[in-house]
């Protein structure tokens, strides 16, 4: 995005204009996001994952175009793929690295060692999220490609449902 933004300054001839206005910056930001993540491509990724939740579809778009979370949800809003309420909710729920890995999403430059297949990483993250693996074990299996802060939140409802099902069976 930064490079595309600077290209926009150069193309509009104001690369060295100290009098550049806020409107001009907004126009250049608009150019940059549409240059980096064009409407047709973003819409194609969005439709490709139509069976995923809105947030997961946004993660797929962000991974595909290597966008920051704010740029991703902003572009989805610009393209009318999400409504204002969804934009607000997504903006407040910044993803962690494990959220992308859970879906098997990765970037080509993530191949710098150690490399884990996206499917293996997704299985580890999903096992952690469902409570089948502890954080320590998941991080061990992920071989340093993620920190504890990057793990997604665990779905505690499944564990609580399981505990409740054994209540009263102490005999």
C-alpha positions in Angstrom: 0.0 0.0 0.0 2.8 2.4 0.9 4.5 1.9 -2.5 1.2 2.3 -4.4 0.4 5.4 -2.4 3.8 7.0 -3.3 3.2 5.9 -6.9 -0.1 7.8 -6.8 1.8 10.9 -5.6 4.2 10.6 -8.5 1.4 10.0 -11.1 -0.5 13.1 -9.9 2.6 15.2 -10.0 2.5 16.2 -6.3 5.3 14.0 -5.1 7.1 17.1 -3.7 4.1 19.4 -3.1 4.2 20.7 0.4 0.7 22.2 -0.1 -0.9 18.8 -0.7 -4.4 18.7 0.8 -6.3 16.1 2.8 -8.6 15.6 -0.1 -5.6 14.9 -2.3 -4.4 12.3 0.3 -7.8 10.6 0.3 -7.8 10.5 -3.5 -4.3 9.0 -3.5 -5.3 6.4 -0.8 -8.3 5.5 -3.0 -6.0 5.1 -6.0 -3.6 2.9 -3.9 -6.2 0.5 -2.6 -7.9 0.1 -5.9 -4.5 -0.4 -7.6 -3.4 -3.1 -5.0 -6.8 -4.7 -4.5 -9.0 -4.2 -7.6 -12.8 -4.5 -7.4 -13.0 -7.6 -9.7 -10.3 -9.5 -7.9 -11.6 -8.7 -4.4 -15.2 -9.6 -5.4 -13.9 -12.9 -6.9 -12.1 -13.9 -3.7 -15.2 -12.8 -1.7 -17.5 -15.0 -3.8 -15.0 -17.9 -3.7 -15.5 -18.2 0.0 -19.3 -17.5 0.2 -19.8 -20.4 2.6 -17.4 -18.8 5.2 -18.3 -16.2 7.8 -18.0 -12.6 6.9 -14.9 -12.3 9.0 -13.2 -15.3 7.5 -14.0 -14.1 4.0 -12.4 -10.8 4.9 -9.3 -12.7 6.2 -9.2 -14.5 2.8 -9.3 -11.1 0.9 -6.6 -9.7 3.2 -4.3 -12.7 2.7 -4.8 -12.8 -1.0 -3.9 -9.1 -1.4 -1.5 -8.9 1.6 -3.5 -6.0 3.1 -3.5 -4.7 6.6 -6.8 -5.4 8.4 -7.9 -1.7 8.2 -7.2 -1.6 4.4 -9.1 -4.9 4.0 -12.3 -4.0 5.8 -12.1 -0.5 4.2 -11.9 -1.9 0.7 -14.7 -4.4 1.4 -16.8 -1.4 2.6 -15.8 0.7 -0.5 -16.9 -2.1 -2.7 -20.2 -2.6 -0.8 -19.4 -6.2 0.0 -20.0 -5.4 3.7 -22.5 -3.1 5.4 -21.6 -0.3 7.9 -22.4 -2.5 10.9 -20.2 -5.3 9.6 -17.4 -2.7 8.9 -17.6 -1.4 12.5 -17.6 -4.9 14.0 -14.7 -6.1 11.8 -12.7 -3.0 12.5 -12.9 -3.7 16.2 -11.8 -7.4 15.8 -8.2 -7.2 14.5 -7.1 -10.7 13.5 -4.2 -12.6 15.0 -1.7 -14.6 12.9 -3.4 -17.8 14.0 -6.7 -16.7 12.5 -5.2 -16.8 9.1 -3.4 -20.1 9.7 -6.7 -21.7 11.0 -8.1 -21.2 7.6 -5.1 -22.5 5.8 -4.2 -19.0 4.5 -0.6 -18.0 4.1 1.6 -15.7 2.2 4.4 -16.9 -0.2 7.1 -15.1 1.9 6.0 -17.1 4.9 8.0 -20.0 3.4 11.2 -18.7 5.1 12.1 -21.5 7.5 10.8 -23.3 9.2 8.1 -24.1 6.7 4.9 -25.8 7.7 2.2 -26.7 5.2 -0.9 -24.5 5.5 -3.0 -27.7 6.1 -0.8 -28.8 9.0 -0.8 -25.4 10.6 -4.6 -25.1 10.2 -5.0 -28.5 11.9 -2.8 -27.5 14.8 -4.6 -24.1 15.2 -8.1 -25.7 14.9 -7.1 -28.4 17.5 -6.0 -25.6 19.9 -9.1 -23.5 19.2 -11.4 -26.5 20.0 -9.4 -27.3 23.2 -7.9 -30.6 21.9 -4.4 -29.1 22.2 -2.9 -26.9 24.9 -1.2 -23.7 23.9 2.2 -25.1 24.7 1.7 -28.2 22.5 0.2 -26.2 19.6 3.2 -23.8 19.7 5.6 -26.7 19.9 4.0 -28.3 16.8 4.1 -25.0 15.0 7.9 -24.9 15.6 8.2 -21.2 16.4 6.2 -19.9 13.5 3.7 -18.4 16.0 3.7 -17.0 19.5 1.1 -17.5 22.2 -0.1 -13.9 21.5 -0.8 -15.0 17.9 -3.1 -17.9 18.8 -6.8 -17.4 18.1 -9.3 -17.3 21.0 -10.4 -20.7 22.1 -14.0 -21.8 21.7 -14.8 -22.4 25.4 -18.5 -23.3 24.7 -17.6 -26.7 23.5 -15.5 -27.5 26.5 -18.2 -26.2 28.9 -20.9 -28.3 27.1 -18.7 -31.4 27.5 -18.1 -30.7 31.2 -21.9 -30.2 31.8 -22.6 -33.5 30.1 -20.6 -35.3 32.8 -22.1 -33.4 35.7 -23.7 -35.8 38.2 -21.8 -38.8 36.9 -19.3 -39.0 39.8 -20.3 -42.6 40.7 
